[in-house]
């Protein structure tokens, strides 16, 4: 199961982060290459892995979660939210393993970890 997956939990509303837009990039020195753009499903997950198989390579990646737009739609948030785009940079060092990057988020805070 060599792949990269993610999901978002909205700890403000106590539910999955449905409809959040997410971009995945591969970083190679100063070059930033977009791999995919997705919207999270009703479970706050992607329908398919973000990247898998032979396209899943070692290196540095960046996930961008557009949570400012999400919270504008479900809560009273100012024009300039405290958190807007949440960017998580991480490394893949073993492509024979499954990497899962969850995001727990509210309009004022976030947390992430390497999940299973």
N, CA and C of each residue as an Amber inpcrd file, in Angstrom:
protein
   348
   0.8410000  -1.1850000   0.0000000   0.0000000   0.0000000   0.0000000
   0.8850000   1.2470000   0.0000000   1.6060000   1.4610000  -1.0610000
   2.4850000   2.6240000  -1.1530000   1.6890000   3.7950000  -1.7070000
   1.2930000   4.6810000  -0.7880000   0.4590000   5.8050000  -1.2010000
   0.4940000   6.8920000  -0.1480000  -0.0510000   8.0390000  -0.5420000
  -0.1990000   9.1800000   0.3490000  -1.6760000   9.5330000   0.4360000
  -2.1860000   9.6400000   1.6640000  -3.5830000   9.9970000   1.8730000
  -3.6640000  11.1040000   2.9300000  -4.8400000  11.7150000   3.0260000
  -5.0700000  12.7530000   4.0250000  -6.5280000  12.7560000   4.4280000
  -6.8110000  13.4110000   5.5130000  -8.1930000  13.7150000   5.8810000
  -8.1830000  14.9000000   6.8370000  -9.3370000  15.5650000   6.9420000
  -9.4560000  16.7330000   7.8120000 -10.6080000  16.5140000   8.7810000
 -10.3480000  16.8110000  10.0560000 -11.3840000  16.8160000  11.0750000
 -11.5620000  18.2470000  11.5480000 -12.7840000  18.7480000  11.4570000
 -13.1460000  20.0860000  11.8980000 -13.4910000  19.9930000  13.3790000
 -12.5530000  20.3860000  14.2430000 -12.7900000  20.2740000  15.6860000
 -13.6770000  21.4120000  16.2020000 -13.8860000  22.4370000  15.4050000
 -14.7890000  23.5390000  15.7500000 -16.2410000  23.0570000  15.7030000
 -16.5990000  22.3600000  14.6270000 -17.9650000  21.8660000  14.4460000
 -18.1140000  20.4140000  14.8960000 -17.0040000  19.7320000  15.1430000
 -17.0650000  18.3390000  15.5690000 -17.4820000  17.3940000  14.4680000
 -16.9650000  17.6200000  13.2460000 -17.3370000  16.7650000  12.1180000
 -16.2150000  16.7580000  11.0800000 -16.3080000  15.8830000  10.0820000
 -15.2950000  15.8710000   9.0230000 -15.2980000  17.1870000   8.2350000
 -14.1530000  17.5170000   7.6890000 -13.9940000  18.7360000   6.8900000
 -14.4660000  18.5460000   5.4570000 -15.7480000  18.4250000   5.2750000
 -16.3610000  18.1640000   3.9650000 -16.1980000  19.3670000   3.0330000
 -15.7430000  19.1090000   1.8120000 -15.6640000  20.1390000   0.7780000
 -14.4240000  21.0080000   0.8250000 -13.4900000  20.7330000   1.7180000
 -12.2580000  21.5280000   1.7810000 -11.4050000  21.2320000   0.5440000
 -10.9160000  22.2900000  -0.0730000 -10.0090000  22.1460000  -1.2160000
  -8.5930000  21.9060000  -0.7060000  -7.8810000  21.0010000  -1.3950000
  -6.5180000  20.6350000  -1.0070000  -5.6680000  20.5250000  -2.2660000
  -4.4670000  21.1060000  -2.2300000  -3.4830000  20.9500000  -3.3020000
  -2.2940000  20.1870000  -2.7580000  -1.7110000  19.3320000  -3.5990000
  -0.4910000  18.6100000  -3.2570000   0.5970000  18.9930000  -4.2430000
   1.7710000  19.3360000  -3.7050000   2.9290000  19.7040000  -4.5130000
   4.1060000  18.8050000  -4.1760000   4.9780000  18.6020000  -5.1680000
   6.2760000  17.9680000  -4.9560000   7.3160000  19.0700000  -5.0400000
   8.2190000  19.1380000  -4.0580000   9.2340000  20.1880000  -4.0070000
  10.5880000  19.6010000  -4.3570000  11.2380000  20.1970000  -5.3430000
  12.5650000  19.7580000  -5.7660000  13.4510000  20.9950000  -5.8350000
  14.2140000  21.2200000  -4.7590000  15.0090000  22.4400000  -4.6090000
  14.0960000  23.6530000  -4.7140000  14.2890000  24.5140000  -5.7080000
  13.4420000  25.7050000  -5.8300000  12.2190000  25.4650000  -6.7180000
  12.1160000  24.2640000  -7.2940000  10.9830000  23.9440000  -8.1670000
   9.8320000  23.3590000  -7.3510000   8.6220000  23.8460000  -7.6400000
   7.4150000  23.3830000  -6.9590000   6.4460000  22.8900000  -8.0300000
   6.1800000  21.5870000  -8.0370000   5.3390000  20.9820000  -9.0750000
   4.0290000  20.5020000  -8.4620000   2.9060000  21.0040000  -8.9960000
   1.6040000  20.5610000  -8.4970000   1.3290000  19.1470000  -8.9920000
   0.9550000  18.2760000  -8.0520000   0.6330000  16.8930000  -8.3820000
  -0.8710000  16.7340000  -8.5690000  -1.6520000  17.3170000  -7.6500000
  -3.0990000  17.1780000  -7.7510000  -3.8040000  18.2610000  -6.9470000
  -5.0600000  18.4810000  -7.2910000  -5.9810000  19.3270000  -6.5350000
  -7.2490000  18.5240000  -6.3180000  -7.7470000  18.5200000  -5.0780000
  -8.9420000  17.7330000  -4.7560000  -9.8530000  18.5110000  -3.8180000
 -11.1010000  18.0630000  -3.7420000 -12.0400000  18.5070000  -2.7080000
 -12.3440000  17.2920000  -1.8530000 -12.3610000  17.4960000  -0.5510000
 -12.5960000  16.3770000   0.3590000 -14.0600000  15.9680000   0.3500000
 -14.3040000  14.6780000   0.4780000 -15.6610000  14.1340000   0.4190000
 -16.3980000  14.3330000   1.7520000 -17.5720000  13.7430000   1.8920000
 -18.3950000  13.9080000   3.0930000 -17.7160000  13.4010000   4.3610000
 -16.7380000  12.5060000   4.2200000 -15.9900000  11.9980000   5.3680000
 -14.7150000  12.8110000   5.6320000 -14.5340000  13.9170000   4.8870000
 -13.3320000  14.7320000   5.0460000 -12.0900000  14.0820000   4.4830000
 -12.2920000  13.1460000   3.5530000 -11.1920000  12.3940000   2.9410000
 -11.2230000  12.5580000   1.4260000 -10.1640000  12.1210000   0.7840000
 -10.1530000  12.0780000  -0.6710000 -10.7650000  10.7530000  -1.1160000
 -11.3620000  10.7470000  -2.2950000 -11.9310000   9.5040000  -2.8140000
 -10.8390000   8.5240000  -3.2360000  -9.7120000   9.0600000  -3.6850000
  -8.5650000   8.2530000  -4.1090000  -7.3240000   8.7660000  -3.3970000
  -6.2500000   7.9700000  -3.3260000  -5.0060000   8.4890000  -2.7530000
  -4.5360000   9.7320000  -3.5140000  -3.8220000  10.6120000  -2.8190000
  -3.2880000  11.8090000  -3.4570000  -2.2100000  11.4590000  -4.4760000
  -1.4220000  10.4700000  -4.1420000  -0.4040000   9.9370000  -5.0540000
  -0.1210000   8.4990000  -4.6130000   0.1790000   7.6330000  -5.5850000
   0.4300000   6.2310000  -5.2530000   1.2740000   5.5670000  -6.3190000
   1.6890000   4.3320000  -6.0270000   2.4270000   3.5120000  -6.9840000
   3.7230000   4.1510000  -7.4330000   4.0030000   4.0660000  -8.7170000
   5.2740000   4.5580000  -9.2570000   5.3880000   6.0850000  -9.1970000
   4.2790000   6.7850000  -9.0440000   4.3160000   8.2460000  -8.9080000
   4.6210000   8.6940000  -7.4790000   4.6100000   7.7510000  -6.5530000
   4.8880000   8.0160000  -5.1410000   6.3880000   7.8690000  -4.9320000
   7.1050000   8.9860000  -4.9190000   8.5660000   8.9570000  -4.8690000
   9.0770000   9.6490000  -3.5970000  10.3240000   9.3320000  -3.2380000
  10.9500000   9.9680000  -2.0880000  11.1280000  11.4570000  -2.3450000
  11.0950000  12.2310000  -1.2750000  11.3550000  13.6560000  -1.4090000
  10.4860000  14.4840000  -0.5010000  10.4860000  15.7880000  -0.7710000
   9.7390000  16.7440000   0.0450000   8.4280000  17.0800000  -0.6590000
   7.3460000  17.0950000   0.1180000   6.0020000  17.3800000  -0.3760000
   5.3960000  18.5330000   0.4080000   4.3680000  19.1250000  -0.1760000
   3.6300000  20.1920000   0.4790000   2.1360000  19.9960000   0.2370000
   1.3810000  19.9690000   1.3130000  -0.0830000  19.9550000   1.2330000
  -0.5820000  21.3430000   1.6200000  -1.5130000  21.8810000   0.8300000
  -2.1220000  23.1680000   1.1350000  -3.6170000  22.9240000   1.3230000
  -4.0990000  23.1990000   2.5260000  -5.5130000  23.0490000   2.8660000
  -6.1300000  24.4460000   2.9040000  -7.1590000  24.6830000   2.1090000
  -7.7890000  26.0020000   2.0200000  -8.9220000  26.0920000   3.0460000
  -8.5100000  26.1960000   4.3130000  -9.5100000  26.1480000   5.3870000
 -10.1940000  27.4860000   5.6310000  -9.5740000  28.5890000   5.2100000
 -10.2150000  29.8930000   5.3620000 -11.5270000  29.9410000   4.6090000
 -11.5200000  29.4530000   3.3710000 -12.7440000  29.3950000   2.5630000
 -13.7810000  28.4850000   3.2090000 -13.3200000  27.3680000   3.7430000
 -14.2160000  26.4110000   4.3910000 -14.9320000  27.0590000   5.5800000
 -14.1830000  27.6990000   6.4640000 -14.8040000  28.2920000   7.6460000
 -15.6690000  29.5110000   7.3180000 -15.3540000  30.2080000   6.2370000
 -16.2300000  31.3070000   5.8100000 -17.6220000  30.7930000   5.4580000
 -17.7040000  29.5660000   4.9730000 -18.9820000  28.9770000   4.5680000
 -19.7830000  28.3950000   5.7260000 -19.1230000  28.0680000   6.8500000
 -19.8620000  27.4000000   7.9270000 -19.9080000  28.1840000   9.2300000
 -19.2110000  29.3200000   9.2990000 -19.1630000  30.0790000  10.5480000
 -19.0590000  31.5710000  10.2390000 -19.0970000  32.3480000  11.2860000
 -18.9160000  33.7890000  11.1380000 -17.4250000  34.0750000  11.2610000
 -16.7900000  34.3100000  10.1210000 -15.3590000  34.5870000  10.0730000
 -15.1800000  35.9250000   9.3730000 -14.2660000  36.7290000   9.8410000
 -13.9790000  38.0340000   9.2480000 -13.3830000  37.8700000   7.8510000
 -13.2780000  39.0030000   7.1340000 -12.6830000  38.9920000   5.7910000
 -11.2580000  38.4520000   5.7940000 -10.5500000  38.6820000   6.8900000
  -9.1940000  38.1810000   7.0100000  -9.1440000  37.2040000   8.1840000
  -9.4260000  35.9290000   7.9170000  -9.4640000  34.9520000   9.0080000
  -8.0840000  34.7840000   9.6400000  -8.0890000  34.3700000  10.8990000
  -6.8270000  34.1190000  11.5940000  -6.0140000  33.0590000  10.8430000
  -6.6420000  31.9420000  10.4760000  -6.0000000  30.9210000   9.6440000
  -6.6870000  30.9080000   8.2900000  -5.8990000  30.9290000   7.2430000
  -6.4630000  30.8950000   5.8980000  -5.9980000  29.6110000   5.2160000
  -4.8600000  29.6360000   4.5900000  -4.3070000  28.4270000   3.9760000
  -3.3720000  27.7620000   4.9800000  -3.6190000  26.4980000   5.2750000
  -2.7230000  25.7430000   6.1510000  -1.7880000  24.9380000   5.2570000
  -0.4930000  25.1980000   5.3980000   0.5300000  24.5520000   4.5740000
   1.3190000  23.5870000   5.4470000   1.3880000  22.3460000   5.0020000
   2.1530000  21.3260000   5.7210000   3.2090000  20.7720000   4.7770000
   4.4750000  20.9640000   5.1380000   5.5900000  20.3990000   4.3700000
   6.1200000  19.1940000   5.1320000   6.3760000  18.1340000   4.3910000
   6.8230000  16.8900000   5.0200000   7.6460000  16.0980000   4.0280000
   8.3780000  15.1280000   4.5340000   9.2290000  14.3050000   3.6860000
   8.7640000  12.8650000   3.6230000   8.9710000  12.2750000   2.4540000
   8.7180000  10.8470000   2.2300000  10.0880000  10.2000000   2.0730000
  10.4180000   9.2930000   2.9840000  11.7320000   8.6590000   2.9290000
  11.6650000   7.1710000   2.6140000  10.4620000   6.5900000   2.6790000
  10.3280000   5.1610000   2.4080000   9.0470000   4.9410000   1.6110000
   9.1800000   4.7850000   0.3140000   8.0060000   4.6570000  -0.5520000
   7.3540000   3.2820000  -0.5040000   7.8700000   2.4020000   0.3330000
   7.1970000   1.1090000   0.5070000   6.1850000   1.1690000   1.6520000
   6.0600000   2.3430000   2.2700000   5.1120000   2.5270000   3.3710000
   3.9730000   3.4470000   2.9570000   2.8640000   3.3420000   3.6790000
   1.7170000   4.2310000   3.5020000   1.9410000   5.4550000   4.3750000
   1.8330000   6.6320000   3.7980000   1.9220000   7.8820000   4.5500000
   0.5300000   8.5020000   4.5820000   0.0860000   8.8550000   5.7780000
  -1.2220000   9.4830000   5.9610000  -1.0020000  10.7590000   6.7670000
  -1.5110000  11.8960000   6.2450000  -1.3130000  13.1920000   6.8930000
  -2.6750000  13.7690000   7.2650000  -3.1220000  13.5370000   8.5080000
  -4.3820000  14.1100000   8.9620000  -4.1990000  15.5610000   9.4100000
  -5.2800000  16.3210000   9.3250000  -5.2850000  17.6990000   9.8080000
  -6.4890000  17.8680000  10.7140000  -6.2380000  18.2870000  11.9480000
  -7.3070000  18.6450000  12.8800000  -7.3020000  20.1670000  12.9280000
  -8.4700000  20.7920000  12.6770000  -8.4570000  22.2290000  12.4460000
  -9.6730000  22.9220000  13.0380000  -9.4690000  24.1620000  13.4480000
 -10.5320000  25.0780000  13.8460000 -10.1970000  26.4180000  13.1930000
 -11.0430000  27.4260000  13.3250000 -10.6870000  28.7260000  12.7440000
  -9.4430000  29.3550000  13.3820000  -8.9900000  28.8340000  14.5460000
  -7.8950000  29.4700000  15.2780000  -6.6980000  28.5700000  15.5320000
  -6.7770000  27.2950000  15.1650000  -5.6600000  26.4040000  15.4500000
  -5.7000000  25.1860000  14.5420000  -4.5360000  24.5040000  14.4540000
  -4.4910000  23.2360000  13.7420000  -3.3920000  22.3570000  14.3080000
  -3.5300000  21.0640000  14.0160000  -2.5580000  20.0770000  14.4510000
  -2.4900000  19.0000000  13.3850000  -1.3270000  18.4070000  13.2350000
  -1.1530000  17.3220000  12.2750000  -0.1810000  16.3020000  12.8540000
  -0.1240000  15.1590000  12.2230000   0.7720000  14.0820000  12.6440000
   0.8550000  13.0840000  11.5030000   1.7710000  12.1600000  11.5990000
   1.8230000  11.0700000  10.6210000   0.9010000   9.9690000  11.1140000
  -0.1880000   9.7940000  10.4060000  -1.1770000   8.7890000  10.7770000
  -0.8940000   7.4510000  10.1400000  -1.8560000   6.5580000  10.2630000
  -1.7040000   5.2150000   9.6970000  -2.8280000   4.9140000   8.7480000
